[in-house]
């Protein structure tokens, strides 16, 4: 009777061990399938574009203030340098600041 019990227990342990191994192998395969370099790049590009857009929108009021200040300076001083546009200045700010965030 004891021998039968131990045999059954041993078979049960072997089945559990095999099922754990199969589960582990499936887990490795599923993680490999889920992780893809192109998905990662797509996510990074999307995140970069979102940050770029936010920085661009935030820098528009600052660029407007700078543009107005430069315009006033041009009125009083005829030798002042040419004033670049509001959106060009804001775009330049976003182009400089966004890569700094991603390289930090």
C-alpha positions as CSV (number, residue, x, y, z in Angstrom):
1,X,0.0,0.0,0.0
2,X,2.8,2.4,0.9
3,X,4.6,1.6,-2.3
4,X,1.6,2.4,-4.4
5,X,1.1,5.7,-2.6
6,X,4.8,6.7,-3.2
7,X,4.6,5.7,-6.8
8,X,1.4,7.8,-7.3
9,X,3.1,10.7,-5.5
10,X,6.2,10.5,-7.6
11,X,4.1,10.5,-10.8
12,X,2.2,13.5,-9.6
13,X,5.5,15.3,-8.8
14,X,6.9,14.5,-12.3
15,X,3.7,15.8,-14.0
16,X,3.8,19.0,-12.0
17,X,7.5,19.5,-12.8
18,X,6.9,18.9,-16.5
19,X,3.9,21.3,-16.5
20,X,6.0,24.0,-14.8
21,X,8.8,23.5,-17.4
22,X,6.2,23.8,-20.2
23,X,4.8,26.9,-18.7
24,X,8.2,28.4,-18.4
25,X,9.0,27.6,-22.0
26,X,5.7,29.1,-23.1
27,X,6.4,32.2,-21.0
28,X,9.8,32.7,-22.6
29,X,8.3,32.3,-26.1
30,X,5.5,34.7,-25.4
31,X,7.8,37.3,-24.0
32,X,10.0,37.0,-27.1
33,X,6.9,37.3,-29.3
34,X,5.6,40.3,-27.4
35,X,8.9,42.3,-27.4
36,X,9.8,43.6,-30.8
37,X,12.3,46.2,-31.7
38,X,10.0,47.9,-34.2
39,X,7.3,48.3,-31.5
40,X,9.9,49.8,-29.2
41,X,11.0,52.3,-31.9
42,X,7.5,53.1,-32.7
43,X,6.8,53.8,-29.0
44,X,9.9,56.0,-28.7
45,X,9.0,57.9,-31.9
46,X,5.5,58.5,-30.6
47,X,6.8,59.7,-27.2
48,X,9.3,62.0,-28.9
49,X,6.6,63.5,-31.1
50,X,4.3,64.1,-28.1
51,X,7.1,65.8,-26.1
52,X,8.1,67.8,-29.2
53,X,4.5,69.0,-29.6
54,X,4.1,69.9,-26.0
55,X,7.3,71.8,-25.9
56,X,6.4,73.6,-29.1
57,X,3.0,74.6,-27.7
58,X,4.5,75.8,-24.5
59,X,7.2,77.8,-26.2
60,X,4.8,79.7,-28.5
61,X,3.9,82.3,-25.8
62,X,7.6,82.7,-24.9
63,X,8.5,83.1,-28.5
64,X,5.7,85.7,-29.0
65,X,7.1,87.7,-26.0
66,X,10.6,87.6,-27.5
67,X,9.3,88.5,-30.9
68,X,7.4,91.5,-29.6
69,X,10.5,92.6,-27.5
70,X,12.7,92.3,-30.6
71,X,10.1,94.3,-32.7
72,X,10.1,97.1,-30.1
73,X,13.9,97.1,-30.0
74,X,13.9,97.4,-33.9
75,X,11.6,100.4,-33.7
76,X,14.0,102.3,-31.3
77,X,17.2,101.0,-32.8
78,X,17.6,100.7,-36.6
79,X,20.7,98.6,-36.3
80,X,19.1,95.6,-34.6
81,X,19.2,92.3,-36.3
82,X,16.4,90.8,-38.3
83,X,13.5,89.3,-36.3
84,X,12.7,85.7,-36.9
85,X,9.1,84.6,-36.8
86,X,7.2,83.3,-33.8
87,X,6.7,79.8,-35.0
88,X,10.2,79.4,-36.3
89,X,11.6,80.5,-32.9
90,X,9.2,78.1,-31.1
91,X,10.1,75.3,-33.5
92,X,13.8,75.9,-32.8
93,X,13.2,75.8,-29.1
94,X,11.4,72.5,-29.4
95,X,14.2,71.1,-31.6
96,X,16.8,72.0,-29.0
97,X,15.0,71.0,-25.8
98,X,13.4,67.7,-26.9
99,X,16.6,65.8,-27.7
100,X,18.0,67.0,-24.4
101,X,15.2,65.2,-22.6
102,X,15.7,61.9,-24.5
103,X,19.5,61.9,-24.0
104,X,19.3,62.6,-20.3
